[in-house]
Amino acid sequence: MIPLDDAVTARLESHGERFEVLIDPDAALEIKRGEFEGDLEDVIAAEDVFENASRGDRPAEADLEEVFGTTDPLEIIPEVVERGEIQITAEQRKEMEEQKHNALVNKIARNAVNPQMDNAPHPPERIERALEEAGFSIDPMEPVESQVDDALDALRPVIPIRFDEITVAVNVPADYAGSAQAKIRQYGDLEREEWQADGSWIGVVTFPAGMQNDFYDLVNEETSGEAETSIVKEKDDLKTR
Protein backbone atom coordinates (compact mmCIF):
# COMPACT_ATOMS: atom_id res chain seq x y z
CA MET A 1 0.00 0.00 0.00
CA ILE A 2 1.04 3.60 -0.59
CA PRO A 3 0.16 6.66 1.54
CA LEU A 4 -3.11 8.30 0.62
CA ASP A 5 -1.31 11.58 -0.09
CA ASP A 6 0.75 9.87 -2.81
CA ALA A 7 -2.27 8.47 -4.66
CA VAL A 8 -4.36 9.88 -7.47
CA THR A 9 -7.95 9.02 -8.25
CA ALA A 10 -8.82 6.96 -11.31
CA ARG A 11 -12.50 7.32 -12.23
CA LEU A 12 -14.74 5.29 -14.51
CA GLU A 13 -18.35 6.14 -15.30
CA SER A 14 -20.37 3.23 -16.66
CA HIS A 15 -23.98 2.04 -16.58
CA GLY A 16 -24.95 5.33 -14.99
CA GLU A 17 -22.65 4.72 -12.02
CA ARG A 18 -19.28 6.12 -10.98
CA PHE A 19 -16.37 4.00 -9.75
CA GLU A 20 -13.17 5.41 -8.25
CA VAL A 21 -9.92 3.85 -7.06
CA LEU A 22 -6.82 5.31 -5.39
CA ILE A 23 -3.51 4.44 -7.02
CA ASP A 24 0.05 5.58 -7.59
CA PRO A 25 0.11 7.89 -10.65
CA ASP A 26 3.04 6.21 -12.39
CA ALA A 27 1.53 2.78 -11.90
CA ALA A 28 -1.78 4.07 -13.25
CA LEU A 29 -0.07 5.23 -16.44
CA GLU A 30 1.73 1.90 -16.79
CA ILE A 31 -1.57 0.05 -16.46
CA LYS A 32 -3.11 2.26 -19.15
CA ARG A 33 -0.22 1.42 -21.48
CA GLY A 34 -0.32 -2.27 -20.66
CA GLU A 35 3.17 -2.04 -19.18
CA PHE A 36 2.52 -2.67 -15.49
CA GLU A 37 4.38 -5.70 -14.17
CA GLY A 38 4.45 -5.04 -10.43
CA ASP A 39 2.28 -6.10 -7.52
CA LEU A 40 -0.98 -4.16 -7.55
CA GLU A 41 -1.21 -4.15 -3.75
CA ASP A 42 2.07 -2.20 -3.63
CA VAL A 43 0.74 0.70 -5.71
CA ILE A 44 -2.76 1.31 -4.34
CA ALA A 45 -3.80 3.38 -1.33
CA ALA A 46 -6.84 1.24 -0.56
CA GLU A 47 -7.87 -2.25 -1.58
CA ASP A 48 -11.31 -0.93 -2.34
CA VAL A 49 -13.55 0.56 -5.02
CA PHE A 50 -15.45 3.75 -4.26
CA GLU A 51 -18.40 5.61 -5.63
CA ASN A 52 -16.83 8.76 -4.23
CA ALA A 53 -13.30 8.28 -2.90
CA SER A 54 -13.10 11.66 -1.17
CA ARG A 55 -16.16 10.80 0.95
CA GLY A 56 -15.41 7.11 1.23
CA ASP A 57 -18.76 6.15 -0.35
CA ARG A 58 -18.87 2.68 -1.88
CA PRO A 59 -21.03 1.42 -4.74
CA ALA A 60 -23.53 -1.38 -4.30
CA GLU A 61 -22.16 -4.87 -4.86
CA ALA A 62 -24.90 -5.40 -7.44
CA ASP A 63 -23.49 -2.51 -9.47
CA LEU A 64 -19.99 -3.97 -9.28
CA GLU A 65 -21.28 -7.31 -10.49
CA GLU A 66 -23.20 -5.71 -13.33
CA VAL A 67 -20.29 -3.61 -14.62
CA PHE A 68 -17.26 -5.78 -13.82
CA GLY A 69 -18.68 -9.26 -13.28
CA THR A 70 -17.00 -9.43 -9.87
CA THR A 71 -16.81 -7.68 -6.51
CA ASP A 72 -13.08 -8.36 -6.02
CA PRO A 73 -11.31 -4.96 -5.81
CA LEU A 74 -8.00 -6.35 -7.08
CA GLU A 75 -9.75 -7.42 -10.28
CA ILE A 76 -11.76 -4.23 -10.60
CA ILE A 77 -9.04 -1.65 -9.88
CA PRO A 78 -6.96 -2.30 -13.06
CA GLU A 79 -10.11 -2.16 -15.18
CA VAL A 80 -11.16 1.16 -13.67
CA VAL A 81 -7.70 2.57 -14.37
CA GLU A 82 -7.50 1.14 -17.88
CA ARG A 83 -10.98 2.22 -18.99
CA GLY A 84 -11.32 5.37 -16.89
CA GLU A 85 -9.63 8.74 -16.46
CA ILE A 86 -6.88 9.68 -14.04
CA GLN A 87 -7.89 12.62 -11.86
CA ILE A 88 -5.23 14.79 -10.23
CA THR A 89 -5.55 17.98 -8.23
CA ALA A 90 -3.52 21.10 -8.98
CA GLU A 91 -1.43 20.39 -5.88
CA GLN A 92 -0.79 16.79 -6.96
CA ARG A 93 0.13 17.94 -10.44
CA LYS A 94 2.62 20.48 -9.08
CA GLU A 95 4.20 17.89 -6.79
CA MET A 96 4.45 15.35 -9.63
CA GLU A 97 6.01 17.98 -11.89
CA GLU A 98 8.64 18.80 -9.27
CA GLN A 99 9.47 15.14 -8.62
CA LYS A 100 9.79 14.29 -12.30
CA HIS A 101 11.69 17.48 -13.08
CA ASN A 102 14.27 16.60 -10.40
CA ALA A 103 14.46 13.03 -11.68
CA LEU A 104 15.00 14.29 -15.23
CA VAL A 105 17.79 16.66 -14.17
CA ASN A 106 19.53 13.90 -12.22
CA LYS A 107 19.23 11.43 -15.07
CA ILE A 108 20.68 13.86 -17.59
CA ALA A 109 23.47 14.92 -15.22
CA ARG A 110 24.44 11.27 -14.62
CA ASN A 111 24.60 10.45 -18.32
CA ALA A 112 25.49 13.63 -20.19
CA VAL A 113 28.83 15.27 -20.91
CA ASN A 114 30.11 18.46 -22.49
CA PRO A 115 31.78 17.48 -25.81
CA GLN A 116 33.47 20.90 -25.99
CA MET A 117 35.16 20.42 -22.61
CA ASP A 118 36.84 17.05 -23.17
CA ASN A 119 33.61 15.23 -22.28
CA ALA A 120 33.49 16.66 -18.76
CA PRO A 121 30.23 16.04 -16.88
CA HIS A 122 27.61 18.77 -16.65
CA PRO A 123 26.74 19.67 -13.02
CA PRO A 124 23.02 19.31 -12.18
CA GLU A 125 22.83 23.06 -11.54
CA ARG A 126 23.91 23.75 -15.12
CA ILE A 127 21.32 21.33 -16.46
CA GLU A 128 18.69 22.99 -14.28
CA ARG A 129 19.51 26.48 -15.57
CA ALA A 130 19.67 25.34 -19.18
CA LEU A 131 16.28 23.62 -19.02
CA GLU A 132 14.80 26.81 -17.59
CA GLU A 133 16.43 28.91 -20.31
CA ALA A 134 15.17 26.51 -22.97
CA GLY A 135 11.65 26.77 -21.57
CA PHE A 136 11.33 23.00 -21.23
CA SER A 137 8.47 21.75 -19.07
CA ILE A 138 8.15 18.18 -17.80
CA ASP A 139 4.90 16.33 -18.40
CA PRO A 140 3.89 14.88 -15.02
CA MET A 141 1.73 12.26 -16.72
CA GLU A 142 4.54 10.73 -18.77
CA PRO A 143 7.53 8.63 -17.64
CA VAL A 144 10.79 10.52 -17.26
CA GLU A 145 12.61 8.17 -19.64
CA SER A 146 10.23 8.98 -22.49
CA GLN A 147 10.96 12.71 -22.09
CA VAL A 148 14.76 12.57 -22.01
CA ASP A 149 15.22 12.86 -25.77
CA ASP A 150 12.89 15.87 -25.96
CA ALA A 151 14.79 17.48 -23.10
CA LEU A 152 18.11 16.91 -24.88
CA ASP A 153 16.72 18.46 -28.06
CA ALA A 154 15.70 21.50 -26.02
CA LEU A 155 19.10 21.70 -24.30
CA ARG A 156 21.36 21.46 -27.36
CA PRO A 157 20.76 25.04 -28.57
CA VAL A 158 21.58 26.25 -25.04
CA ILE A 159 24.58 24.12 -23.99
CA PRO A 160 26.85 21.60 -25.72
CA ILE A 161 25.61 18.24 -24.48
CA ARG A 162 25.75 14.59 -25.42
CA PHE A 163 24.78 11.30 -23.80
CA ASP A 164 27.85 9.07 -23.59
CA GLU A 165 29.26 6.04 -21.87
CA ILE A 166 32.89 5.88 -20.85
CA THR A 167 35.18 2.92 -20.23
CA VAL A 168 37.82 3.23 -17.51
CA ALA A 169 40.59 0.84 -16.55
CA VAL A 170 41.48 0.73 -12.85
CA ASN A 171 44.59 -0.76 -11.28
CA VAL A 172 43.99 -1.33 -7.56
CA PRO A 173 46.97 -2.12 -5.30
CA ALA A 174 46.88 -5.42 -3.41
CA ASP A 175 46.32 -3.74 -0.04
CA TYR A 176 42.93 -2.46 -1.20
CA ALA A 177 41.96 -4.92 -3.92
CA GLY A 178 39.71 -7.14 -1.82
CA SER A 179 37.16 -4.52 -0.78
CA ALA A 180 37.67 -1.95 -3.55
CA GLN A 181 37.11 -4.26 -6.49
CA ALA A 182 33.76 -5.37 -5.09
CA LYS A 183 32.46 -1.79 -5.16
CA ILE A 184 34.11 -0.84 -8.45
CA ARG A 185 32.67 -3.80 -10.32
CA GLN A 186 29.17 -2.79 -9.20
CA TYR A 187 29.54 0.75 -10.48
CA GLY A 188 28.84 -0.17 -14.10
CA ASP A 189 29.32 -2.97 -16.60
CA LEU A 190 32.51 -4.90 -15.83
CA GLU A 191 34.08 -5.46 -19.25
CA ARG A 192 36.99 -7.53 -17.97
CA GLU A 193 39.13 -8.09 -14.90
CA GLU A 194 42.46 -9.62 -14.03
CA TRP A 195 44.15 -10.47 -10.74
CA GLN A 196 47.89 -9.87 -10.84
CA ALA A 197 50.58 -12.05 -9.27
CA ASP A 198 51.27 -9.40 -6.64
CA GLY A 199 47.64 -9.45 -5.50
CA SER A 200 46.62 -6.25 -7.27
CA TRP A 201 43.45 -6.12 -9.35
CA ILE A 202 42.83 -4.59 -12.77
CA GLY A 203 39.28 -3.99 -13.87
CA VAL A 204 37.73 -2.32 -16.90
CA VAL A 205 34.33 -0.75 -16.22
CA THR A 206 31.86 0.99 -18.52
CA PHE A 207 29.37 3.46 -17.04
CA PRO A 208 27.53 6.72 -17.94
CA ALA A 209 30.11 9.40 -18.66
CA GLY A 210 28.37 11.93 -16.47
CA MET A 211 29.26 9.80 -13.45
CA GLN A 212 33.03 10.15 -13.94
CA ASN A 213 33.65 12.42 -10.98
CA ASP A 214 31.66 10.19 -8.64
CA PHE A 215 33.54 7.15 -9.94
CA TYR A 216 36.96 8.71 -9.34
CA ASP A 217 35.85 9.81 -5.88
CA LEU A 218 34.84 6.22 -5.10
CA VAL A 219 38.12 4.80 -6.35
CA ASN A 220 40.18 7.32 -4.41
CA GLU A 221 38.19 6.77 -1.24
CA GLU A 222 38.47 2.99 -1.44
CA THR A 223 42.20 3.00 -2.21
CA SER A 224 43.42 6.07 -0.29
CA GLY A 225 44.25 7.63 -3.65
CA GLU A 226 46.72 4.88 -4.59
CA ALA A 227 44.80 3.35 -7.50
CA GLU A 228 45.66 4.20 -11.10
CA THR A 229 42.93 4.95 -13.63
CA SER A 230 42.96 5.52 -17.35
CA ILE A 231 40.25 6.05 -19.95
CA VAL A 232 40.18 3.25 -22.50
CA LYS A 233 40.48 4.77 -25.97
CA GLU A 234 41.80 1.95 -28.12
CA LYS A 235 38.24 0.92 -28.95
CA ASP A 236 35.03 2.77 -29.71
CA ASP A 237 34.21 3.02 -26.03
CA LEU A 238 31.92 6.05 -26.17
CA LYS A 239 28.38 5.20 -27.23
CA THR A 240 26.62 8.36 -28.22
CA ARG A 241 22.91 8.95 -27.93
Secondary structure, 3 states (H helix, E strand, C coil): CCCHHHCEEEEEEECCEEEEEEECHHHHHHHHHCCCCCCHHHCECCCCCECECCCCECCCHHHHHHHHCCCCHHHHHHHHHHHCEEECCHHHHHHHHHHHHHHHHHHHHHHEEEHHHCCEECCHHHHHHHHHHHCCCCCCCCCCHHHHHHHHHHHCCCCCCEECEEEEEEEECHHHHHHHHHHHHCCCEEEEEEECCCCCEEEEEEEEHHHHHHHHHHHHHHHCCCCEEEECCCCCCCCCC
